[in-house]
């Protein structure tokens, strides 16, 4: 499968709890932290839920 890099670029402060938990599940939580994941449908769905707070590099 293809790999994607996800970087958090906006804070989770004043965001709904579900979005905070999604960031945590992706391995994020601090600004400018980058993680690499396989591009599975589950991961892509999680990224879509918080796409306004992250930057994606394929």
CHARMM internal coordinates of N, CA and C (Angstrom, degrees):
IC EDIT
DIST 1 N 1 CA 1.4537
DIST 1 CA 1 C 1.5192
ANGL 1 N 1 CA 1 C 110.60
DIST 1 C 2 N 1.3000
ANGL 1 CA 1 C 2 N 114.98
DIHE 1 N 1 CA 1 C 2 N 158.78
DIST 2 N 2 CA 1.4579
ANGL 1 C 2 N 2 CA 120.93
DIHE 1 CA 1 C 2 N 2 CA 178.04
DIST 2 CA 2 C 1.5245
ANGL 2 N 2 CA 2 C 109.85
DIHE 1 C 2 N 2 CA 2 C -73.94
DIST 2 C 3 N 1.3092
ANGL 2 CA 2 C 3 N 115.33
DIHE 2 N 2 CA 2 C 3 N 152.53
DIST 3 N 3 CA 1.4621
ANGL 2 C 3 N 3 CA 121.45
DIHE 2 CA 2 C 3 N 3 CA 177.19
DIST 3 CA 3 C 1.5261
ANGL 3 N 3 CA 3 C 108.47
DIHE 2 C 3 N 3 CA 3 C -105.02
DIST 3 C 4 N 1.3270
ANGL 3 CA 3 C 4 N 116.00
DIHE 3 N 3 CA 3 C 4 N 147.25
DIST 4 N 4 CA 1.4614
ANGL 3 C 4 N 4 CA 121.14
DIHE 3 CA 3 C 4 N 4 CA 173.40
DIST 4 CA 4 C 1.5274
ANGL 4 N 4 CA 4 C 108.17
DIHE 3 C 4 N 4 CA 4 C -128.39
DIST 4 C 5 N 1.3168
ANGL 4 CA 4 C 5 N 115.77
DIHE 4 N 4 CA 4 C 5 N 148.89
DIST 5 N 5 CA 1.4559
ANGL 4 C 5 N 5 CA 121.75
DIHE 4 CA 4 C 5 N 5 CA 174.43
DIST 5 CA 5 C 1.5162
ANGL 5 N 5 CA 5 C 107.21
DIHE 4 C 5 N 5 CA 5 C -108.34
DIST 5 C 6 N 1.3230
ANGL 5 CA 5 C 6 N 115.45
DIHE 5 N 5 CA 5 C 6 N 130.34
DIST 6 N 6 CA 1.4559
ANGL 5 C 6 N 6 CA 121.65
DIHE 5 CA 5 C 6 N 6 CA -178.82
DIST 6 CA 6 C 1.5215
ANGL 6 N 6 CA 6 C 107.77
DIHE 5 C 6 N 6 CA 6 C -117.78
DIST 6 C 7 N 1.3303
ANGL 6 CA 6 C 7 N 116.74
DIHE 6 N 6 CA 6 C 7 N 126.61
DIST 7 N 7 CA 1.4608
ANGL 6 C 7 N 7 CA 122.63
DIHE 6 CA 6 C 7 N 7 CA 179.71
DIST 7 CA 7 C 1.5237
ANGL 7 N 7 CA 7 C 108.79
DIHE 6 C 7 N 7 CA 7 C -121.64
DIST 7 C 8 N 1.3298
ANGL 7 CA 7 C 8 N 115.90
DIHE 7 N 7 CA 7 C 8 N 131.56
DIST 8 N 8 CA 1.4600
ANGL 7 C 8 N 8 CA 119.96
DIHE 7 CA 7 C 8 N 8 CA 177.21
DIST 8 CA 8 C 1.5193
ANGL 8 N 8 CA 8 C 108.88
DIHE 7 C 8 N 8 CA 8 C -80.79
DIST 8 C 9 N 1.3390
ANGL 8 CA 8 C 9 N 116.81
DIHE 8 N 8 CA 8 C 9 N 125.58
DIST 9 N 9 CA 1.4547
ANGL 8 C 9 N 9 CA 121.11
DIHE 8 CA 8 C 9 N 9 CA -177.69
DIST 9 CA 9 C 1.5277
ANGL 9 N 9 CA 9 C 113.10
DIHE 8 C 9 N 9 CA 9 C -118.39
DIST 9 C 10 N 1.3227
ANGL 9 CA 9 C 10 N 117.78
DIHE 9 N 9 CA 9 C 10 N -9.85
DIST 10 N 10 CA 1.4605
ANGL 9 C 10 N 10 CA 121.43
DIHE 9 CA 9 C 10 N 10 CA 177.35
DIST 10 CA 10 C 1.5209
ANGL 10 N 10 CA 10 C 109.23
DIHE 9 C 10 N 10 CA 10 C -131.06
DIST 10 C 11 N 1.3101
ANGL 10 CA 10 C 11 N 115.50
DIHE 10 N 10 CA 10 C 11 N 152.84
DIST 11 N 11 CA 1.4527
ANGL 10 C 11 N 11 CA 122.43
DIHE 10 CA 10 C 11 N 11 CA -176.62
DIST 11 CA 11 C 1.5293
ANGL 11 N 11 CA 11 C 111.46
DIHE 10 C 11 N 11 CA 11 C -73.49
DIST 11 C 12 N 1.3252
ANGL 11 CA 11 C 12 N 115.27
DIHE 11 N 11 CA 11 C 12 N 154.84
DIST 12 N 12 CA 1.4572
ANGL 11 C 12 N 12 CA 121.56
DIHE 11 CA 11 C 12 N 12 CA 177.36
DIST 12 CA 12 C 1.5285
ANGL 12 N 12 CA 12 C 111.83
DIHE 11 C 12 N 12 CA 12 C -93.04
DIST 12 C 13 N 1.3297
ANGL 12 CA 12 C 13 N 116.70
DIHE 12 N 12 CA 12 C 13 N 3.01
DIST 13 N 13 CA 1.4598
ANGL 12 C 13 N 13 CA 120.59
DIHE 12 CA 12 C 13 N 13 CA 178.85
DIST 13 CA 13 C 1.5286
ANGL 13 N 13 CA 13 C 109.01
DIHE 12 C 13 N 13 CA 13 C -65.68
DIST 13 C 14 N 1.3233
ANGL 13 CA 13 C 14 N 116.28
DIHE 13 N 13 CA 13 C 14 N 139.36
DIST 14 N 14 CA 1.4699
ANGL 13 C 14 N 14 CA 124.12
DIHE 13 CA 13 C 14 N 14 CA -178.84
DIST 14 CA 14 C 1.5212
ANGL 14 N 14 CA 14 C 112.92
DIHE 13 C 14 N 14 CA 14 C 61.83
DIST 14 C 15 N 1.3220
ANGL 14 CA 14 C 15 N 116.99
DIHE 14 N 14 CA 14 C 15 N 30.37
DIST 15 N 15 CA 1.4668
ANGL 14 C 15 N 15 CA 121.95
DIHE 14 CA 14 C 15 N 15 CA 175.32
DIST 15 CA 15 C 1.5257
ANGL 15 N 15 CA 15 C 108.17
DIHE 14 C 15 N 15 CA 15 C -110.60
DIST 15 C 16 N 1.3259
ANGL 15 CA 15 C 16 N 118.30
DIHE 15 N 15 CA 15 C 16 N 156.96
DIST 16 N 16 CA 1.4664
ANGL 15 C 16 N 16 CA 120.75
DIHE 15 CA 15 C 16 N 16 CA 177.38
DIST 16 CA 16 C 1.5304
ANGL 16 N 16 CA 16 C 111.28
DIHE 15 C 16 N 16 CA 16 C -60.89
DIST 16 C 17 N 1.3198
ANGL 16 CA 16 C 17 N 115.32
DIHE 16 N 16 CA 16 C 17 N 151.53
DIST 17 N 17 CA 1.4600
ANGL 16 C 17 N 17 CA 121.65
DIHE 16 CA 16 C 17 N 17 CA -178.30
DIST 17 CA 17 C 1.5282
ANGL 17 N 17 CA 17 C 111.94
DIHE 16 C 17 N 17 CA 17 C -57.22
DIST 17 C 18 N 1.3143
ANGL 17 CA 17 C 18 N 117.67
DIHE 17 N 17 CA 17 C 18 N -36.49
DIST 18 N 18 CA 1.4747
ANGL 17 C 18 N 18 CA 120.36
DIHE 17 CA 17 C 18 N 18 CA -179.97
DIST 18 CA 18 C 1.5222
ANGL 18 N 18 CA 18 C 111.46
DIHE 17 C 18 N 18 CA 18 C -62.02
DIST 18 C 19 N 1.3341
ANGL 18 CA 18 C 19 N 117.26
DIHE 18 N 18 CA 18 C 19 N -38.95
DIST 19 N 19 CA 1.4585
ANGL 18 C 19 N 19 CA 120.02
DIHE 18 CA 18 C 19 N 19 CA 179.07
DIST 19 CA 19 C 1.5199
ANGL 19 N 19 CA 19 C 110.83
DIHE 18 C 19 N 19 CA 19 C -69.47
DIST 19 C 20 N 1.3248
ANGL 19 CA 19 C 20 N 117.45
DIHE 19 N 19 CA 19 C 20 N -37.55
DIST 20 N 20 CA 1.4644
ANGL 19 C 20 N 20 CA 120.75
DIHE 19 CA 19 C 20 N 20 CA 176.76
DIST 20 CA 20 C 1.5228
ANGL 20 N 20 CA 20 C 110.56
DIHE 19 C 20 N 20 CA 20 C -62.71
DIST 20 C 21 N 1.3230
ANGL 20 CA 20 C 21 N 116.49
DIHE 20 N 20 CA 20 C 21 N -43.45
DIST 21 N 21 CA 1.4573
ANGL 20 C 21 N 21 CA 120.51
DIHE 20 CA 20 C 21 N 21 CA 179.57
DIST 21 CA 21 C 1.5233
ANGL 21 N 21 CA 21 C 111.73
DIHE 20 C 21 N 21 CA 21 C -67.57
DIST 21 C 22 N 1.3249
ANGL 21 CA 21 C 22 N 117.44
DIHE 21 N 21 CA 21 C 22 N -33.97
DIST 22 N 22 CA 1.4647
ANGL 21 C 22 N 22 CA 120.88
DIHE 21 CA 21 C 22 N 22 CA 177.40
DIST 22 CA 22 C 1.5247
ANGL 22 N 22 CA 22 C 110.24
DIHE 21 C 22 N 22 CA 22 C -65.74
DIST 22 C 23 N 1.3264
ANGL 22 CA 22 C 23 N 117.30
DIHE 22 N 22 CA 22 C 23 N -42.56
DIST 23 N 23 CA 1.4665
ANGL 22 C 23 N 23 CA 120.35
DIHE 22 CA 22 C 23 N 23 CA 176.41
DIST 23 CA 23 C 1.5212
ANGL 23 N 23 CA 23 C 110.73
DIHE 22 C 23 N 23 CA 23 C -60.97
DIST 23 C 24 N 1.3243
ANGL 23 CA 23 C 24 N 115.97
DIHE 23 N 23 CA 23 C 24 N -42.15
DIST 24 N 24 CA 1.4651
ANGL 23 C 24 N 24 CA 120.42
DIHE 23 CA 23 C 24 N 24 CA 179.49
DIST 24 CA 24 C 1.5217
ANGL 24 N 24 CA 24 C 110.66
DIHE 23 C 24 N 24 CA 24 C -63.85
DIST 24 C 25 N 1.3183
ANGL 24 CA 24 C 25 N 117.30
DIHE 24 N 24 CA 24 C 25 N -40.86
DIST 25 N 25 CA 1.4636
ANGL 24 C 25 N 25 CA 121.22
DIHE 24 CA 24 C 25 N 25 CA 179.62
DIST 25 CA 25 C 1.5249
ANGL 25 N 25 CA 25 C 111.77
DIHE 24 C 25 N 25 CA 25 C -66.43
DIST 25 C 26 N 1.3291
ANGL 25 CA 25 C 26 N 116.55
DIHE 25 N 25 CA 25 C 26 N -29.19
DIST 26 N 26 CA 1.4650
ANGL 25 C 26 N 26 CA 120.55
DIHE 25 CA 25 C 26 N 26 CA 176.70
DIST 26 CA 26 C 1.5261
ANGL 26 N 26 CA 26 C 112.06
DIHE 25 C 26 N 26 CA 26 C -78.18
DIST 26 C 27 N 1.3319
ANGL 26 CA 26 C 27 N 117.24
DIHE 26 N 26 CA 26 C 27 N -10.15
DIST 27 N 27 CA 1.4556
ANGL 26 C 27 N 27 CA 120.51
DIHE 26 CA 26 C 27 N 27 CA -179.49
DIST 27 CA 27 C 1.5116
ANGL 27 N 27 CA 27 C 112.47
DIHE 26 C 27 N 27 CA 27 C 92.57
DIST 27 C 28 N 1.3170
ANGL 27 CA 27 C 28 N 116.63
DIHE 27 N 27 CA 27 C 28 N 15.38
DIST 28 N 28 CA 1.4572
ANGL 27 C 28 N 28 CA 121.54
DIHE 27 CA 27 C 28 N 28 CA 179.67
DIST 28 CA 28 C 1.5294
ANGL 28 N 28 CA 28 C 108.85
DIHE 27 C 28 N 28 CA 28 C -103.76
DIST 28 C 29 N 1.3132
ANGL 28 CA 28 C 29 N 117.50
DIHE 28 N 28 CA 28 C 29 N -178.00
DIST 29 N 29 CA 1.4477
ANGL 28 C 29 N 29 CA 120.44
DIHE 28 CA 28 C 29 N 29 CA 178.61
DIST 29 CA 29 C 1.5153
ANGL 29 N 29 CA 29 C 111.90
DIHE 28 C 29 N 29 CA 29 C 157.25
DIST 29 C 30 N 1.3237
ANGL 29 CA 29 C 30 N 116.84
DIHE 29 N 29 CA 29 C 30 N -20.53
DIST 30 N 30 CA 1.4538
ANGL 29 C 30 N 30 CA 121.30
DIHE 29 CA 29 C 30 N 30 CA 176.28
DIST 30 CA 30 C 1.5205
ANGL 30 N 30 CA 30 C 108.14
DIHE 29 C 30 N 30 CA 30 C -123.33
DIST 30 C 31 N 1.3018
ANGL 30 CA 30 C 31 N 115.92
DIHE 30 N 30 CA 30 C 31 N 151.89
DIST 31 N 31 CA 1.4536
ANGL 30 C 31 N 31 CA 120.17
DIHE 30 CA 30 C 31 N 31 CA 179.76
DIST 31 CA 31 C 1.5199
ANGL 31 N 31 CA 31 C 111.24
DIHE 30 C 31 N 31 CA 31 C -62.15
DIST 31 C 32 N 1.3056
ANGL 31 CA 31 C 32 N 115.20
DIHE 31 N 31 CA 31 C 32 N 144.59
DIST 32 N 32 CA 1.4700
ANGL 31 C 32 N 32 CA 124.55
DIHE 31 CA 31 C 32 N 32 CA 177.87
DIST 32 CA 32 C 1.5225
ANGL 32 N 32 CA 32 C 113.82
DIHE 31 C 32 N 32 CA 32 C 65.19
DIST 32 C 33 N 1.2983
ANGL 32 CA 32 C 33 N 118.28
DIHE 32 N 32 CA 32 C 33 N 13.97
DIST 33 N 33 CA 1.4656
ANGL 32 C 33 N 33 CA 120.33
DIHE 32 CA 32 C 33 N 33 CA 174.54
DIST 33 CA 33 C 1.5279
ANGL 33 N 33 CA 33 C 107.63
DIHE 32 C 33 N 33 CA 33 C -81.22
DIST 33 C 34 N 1.3244
ANGL 33 CA 33 C 34 N 116.33
DIHE 33 N 33 CA 33 C 34 N 136.17
DIST 34 N 34 CA 1.4589
ANGL 33 C 34 N 34 CA 121.97
DIHE 33 CA 33 C 34 N 34 CA -178.09
DIST 34 CA 34 C 1.5171
ANGL 34 N 34 CA 34 C 109.71
DIHE 33 C 34 N 34 CA 34 C -119.82
DIST 34 C 35 N 1.3233
ANGL 34 CA 34 C 35 N 115.91
DIHE 34 N 34 CA 34 C 35 N 135.79
DIST 35 N 35 CA 1.4596
ANGL 34 C 35 N 35 CA 121.95
DIHE 34 CA 34 C 35 N 35 CA 174.97
DIST 35 CA 35 C 1.5192
ANGL 35 N 35 CA 35 C 108.46
DIHE 34 C 35 N 35 CA 35 C -129.91
DIST 35 C 36 N 1.3197
ANGL 35 CA 35 C 36 N 115.76
DIHE 35 N 35 CA 35 C 36 N 155.73
DIST 36 N 36 CA 1.4625
ANGL 35 C 36 N 36 CA 121.38
DIHE 35 CA 35 C 36 N 36 CA 179.02
DIST 36 CA 36 C 1.5232
ANGL 36 N 36 CA 36 C 108.34
DIHE 35 C 36 N 36 CA 36 C -116.96
DIST 36 C 37 N 1.3162
ANGL 36 CA 36 C 37 N 116.02
DIHE 36 N 36 CA 36 C 37 N 130.66
DIST 37 N 37 CA 1.4681
ANGL 36 C 37 N 37 CA 122.46
DIHE 36 CA 36 C 37 N 37 CA -179.11
DIST 37 CA 37 C 1.5209
ANGL 37 N 37 CA 37 C 109.60
DIHE 36 C 37 N 37 CA 37 C -131.93
DIST 37 C 38 N 1.3157
ANGL 37 CA 37 C 38 N 115.42
DIHE 37 N 37 CA 37 C 38 N 158.40
DIST 38 N 38 CA 1.4583
ANGL 37 C 38 N 38 CA 120.76
DIHE 37 CA 37 C 38 N 38 CA 169.83
DIST 38 CA 38 C 1.5299
ANGL 38 N 38 CA 38 C 107.61
DIHE 37 C 38 N 38 CA 38 C -74.45
DIST 38 C 39 N 1.2983
ANGL 38 CA 38 C 39 N 117.37
DIHE 38 N 38 CA 38 C 39 N 145.49
DIST 39 N 39 CA 1.4686
ANGL 38 C 39 N 39 CA 122.01
DIHE 38 CA 38 C 39 N 39 CA -176.46
DIST 39 CA 39 C 1.5256
ANGL 39 N 39 CA 39 C 111.05
DIHE 38 C 39 N 39 CA 39 C -83.76
DIST 39 C 40 N 1.3302
ANGL 39 CA 39 C 40 N 116.07
DIHE 39 N 39 CA 39 C 40 N 64.05
DIST 40 N 40 CA 1.4610
ANGL 39 C 40 N 40 CA 120.85
DIHE 39 CA 39 C 40 N 40 CA 176.91
DIST 40 CA 40 C 1.5287
ANGL 40 N 40 CA 40 C 109.08
DIHE 39 C 40 N 40 CA 40 C -83.06
DIST 40 C 41 N 1.3136
ANGL 40 CA 40 C 41 N 118.42
DIHE 40 N 40 CA 40 C 41 N 161.24
DIST 41 N 41 CA 1.4729
ANGL 40 C 41 N 41 CA 120.05
DIHE 40 CA 40 C 41 N 41 CA 178.12
DIST 41 CA 41 C 1.5301
ANGL 41 N 41 CA 41 C 112.61
DIHE 40 C 41 N 41 CA 41 C -58.79
DIST 41 C 42 N 1.3308
ANGL 41 CA 41 C 42 N 117.79
DIHE 41 N 41 CA 41 C 42 N -33.84
DIST 42 N 42 CA 1.4604
ANGL 41 C 42 N 42 CA 120.96
DIHE 41 CA 41 C 42 N 42 CA 179.97
DIST 42 CA 42 C 1.5298
ANGL 42 N 42 CA 42 C 110.70
DIHE 41 C 42 N 42 CA 42 C -66.68
DIST 42 C 43 N 1.3142
ANGL 42 CA 42 C 43 N 117.00
DIHE 42 N 42 CA 42 C 43 N -46.01
DIST 43 N 43 CA 1.4602
ANGL 42 C 43 N 43 CA 121.17
DIHE 42 CA 42 C 43 N 43 CA -179.58
DIST 43 CA 43 C 1.5241
ANGL 43 N 43 CA 43 C 110.40
DIHE 42 C 43 N 43 CA 43 C -66.86
DIST 43 C 44 N 1.3291
ANGL 43 CA 43 C 44 N 117.64
DIHE 43 N 43 CA 43 C 44 N -42.30
DIST 44 N 44 CA 1.4619
ANGL 43 C 44 N 44 CA 120.81
DIHE 43 CA 43 C 44 N 44 CA 179.33
DIST 44 CA 44 C 1.5263
ANGL 44 N 44 CA 44 C 111.20
DIHE 43 C 44 N 44 CA 44 C -63.05
DIST 44 C 45 N 1.3256
ANGL 44 CA 44 C 45 N 117.68
DIHE 44 N 44 CA 44 C 45 N -35.91
DIST 45 N 45 CA 1.4620
ANGL 44 C 45 N 45 CA 121.44
DIHE 44 CA 44 C 45 N 45 CA 176.36
DIST 45 CA 45 C 1.5107
ANGL 45 N 45 CA 45 C 111.86
DIHE 44 C 45 N 45 CA 45 C -66.03
DIST 45 C 46 N 1.3350
ANGL 45 CA 45 C 46 N 116.33
DIHE 45 N 45 CA 45 C 46 N -40.56
DIST 46 N 46 CA 1.4624
ANGL 45 C 46 N 46 CA 120.37
DIHE 45 CA 45 C 46 N 46 CA 177.88
DIST 46 CA 46 C 1.5271
ANGL 46 N 46 CA 46 C 110.65
DIHE 45 C 46 N 46 CA 46 C -65.10
DIST 46 C 47 N 1.3212
ANGL 46 CA 46 C 47 N 116.67
DIHE 46 N 46 CA 46 C 47 N -41.42
DIST 47 N 47 CA 1.4584
ANGL 46 C 47 N 47 CA 120.82
DIHE 46 CA 46 C 47 N 47 CA 179.59
DIST 47 CA 47 C 1.5271
ANGL 47 N 47 CA 47 C 109.96
DIHE 46 C 47 N 47 CA 47 C -64.73
DIST 47 C 48 N 1.3196
ANGL 47 CA 47 C 48 N 117.39
DIHE 47 N 47 CA 47 C 48 N -38.63
DIST 48 N 48 CA 1.4630
ANGL 47 C 48 N 48 CA 120.73
DIHE 47 CA 47 C 48 N 48 CA 179.96
DIST 48 CA 48 C 1.5299
ANGL 48 N 48 CA 48 C 111.51
DIHE 47 C 48 N 48 CA 48 C -62.94
DIST 48 C 49 N 1.3309
ANGL 48 CA 48 C 49 N 117.49
DIHE 48 N 48 CA 48 C 49 N -34.15
DIST 49 N 49 CA 1.4629
ANGL 48 C 49 N 49 CA 121.15
DIHE 48 CA 48 C 49 N 49 CA -179.81
DIST 49 CA 49 C 1.5253
ANGL 49 N 49 CA 49 C 112.76
DIHE 48 C 49 N 49 CA 49 C -68.21
DIST 49 C 50 N 1.3355
ANGL 49 CA 49 C 50 N 116.81
DIHE 49 N 49 CA 49 C 50 N -26.19
DIST 50 N 50 CA 1.4650
ANGL 49 C 50 N 50 CA 119.82
DIHE 49 CA 49 C 50 N 50 CA -178.18
DIST 50 CA 50 C 1.5272
ANGL 50 N 50 CA 50 C 111.44
DIHE 49 C 50 N 50 CA 50 C -122.39
DIST 50 C 51 N 1.3248
ANGL 50 CA 50 C 51 N 117.13
DIHE 50 N 50 CA 50 C 51 N 27.03
DIST 51 N 51 CA 1.4707
ANGL 50 C 51 N 51 CA 120.78
DIHE 50 CA 50 C 51 N 51 CA -174.20
DIST 51 CA 51 C 1.5264
ANGL 51 N 51 CA 51 C 112.43
DIHE 50 C 51 N 51 CA 51 C -63.57
DIST 51 C 52 N 1.3259
ANGL 51 CA 51 C 52 N 118.31
DIHE 51 N 51 CA 51 C 52 N -20.42
DIST 52 N 52 CA 1.4625
ANGL 51 C 52 N 52 CA 121.13
DIHE 51 CA 51 C 52 N 52 CA 178.54
DIST 52 CA 52 C 1.5330
ANGL 52 N 52 CA 52 C 111.78
DIHE 51 C 52 N 52 CA 52 C -77.61
DIST 52 C 53 N 1.3340
ANGL 52 CA 52 C 53 N 117.72
DIHE 52 N 52 CA 52 C 53 N -9.31
DIST 53 N 53 CA 1.4700
ANGL 52 C 53 N 53 CA 121.56
DIHE 52 CA 52 C 53 N 53 CA -179.65
DIST 53 CA 53 C 1.5132
ANGL 53 N 53 CA 53 C 113.60
DIHE 52 C 53 N 53 CA 53 C -114.70
DIST 53 C 54 N 1.3275
ANGL 53 CA 53 C 54 N 117.87
DIHE 53 N 53 CA 53 C 54 N -4.08
DIST 54 N 54 CA 1.4680
ANGL 53 C 54 N 54 CA 121.12
DIHE 53 CA 53 C 54 N 54 CA -175.46
DIST 54 CA 54 C 1.5214
ANGL 54 N 54 CA 54 C 110.82
DIHE 53 C 54 N 54 CA 54 C -128.51
DIST 54 C 55 N 1.3311
ANGL 54 CA 54 C 55 N 114.01
DIHE 54 N 54 CA 54 C 55 N 163.00
DIST 55 N 55 CA 1.4619
ANGL 54 C 55 N 55 CA 121.69
DIHE 54 CA 54 C 55 N 55 CA 173.18
DIST 55 CA 55 C 1.5312
ANGL 55 N 55 CA 55 C 106.71
DIHE 54 C 55 N 55 CA 55 C -120.26
DIST 55 C 56 N 1.3301
ANGL 55 CA 55 C 56 N 117.21
DIHE 55 N 55 CA 55 C 56 N 134.96
DIST 56 N 56 CA 1.4457
ANGL 55 C 56 N 56 CA 122.53
DIHE 55 CA 55 C 56 N 56 CA -176.03
DIST 56 CA 56 C 1.5155
ANGL 56 N 56 CA 56 C 109.61
DIHE 55 C 56 N 56 CA 56 C -112.48
DIST 56 C 57 N 1.3311
ANGL 56 CA 56 C 57 N 115.89
DIHE 56 N 56 CA 56 C 57 N 132.70
DIST 57 N 57 CA 1.4727
ANGL 56 C 57 N 57 CA 122.28
DIHE 56 CA 56 C 57 N 57 CA 175.03
DIST 57 CA 57 C 1.5086
ANGL 57 N 57 CA 57 C 106.87
DIHE 56 C 57 N 57 CA 57 C -123.12
DIST 57 C 58 N 1.3408
ANGL 57 CA 57 C 58 N 116.92
DIHE 57 N 57 CA 57 C 58 N 127.96
DIST 58 N 58 CA 1.4578
ANGL 57 C 58 N 58 CA 120.21
DIHE 57 CA 57 C 58 N 58 CA -177.60
DIST 58 CA 58 C 1.5073
ANGL 58 N 58 CA 58 C 110.99
DIHE 57 C 58 N 58 CA 58 C -93.10
END
COOR INIT
IC SEED 1 N 1 CA 1 C
IC BUILD
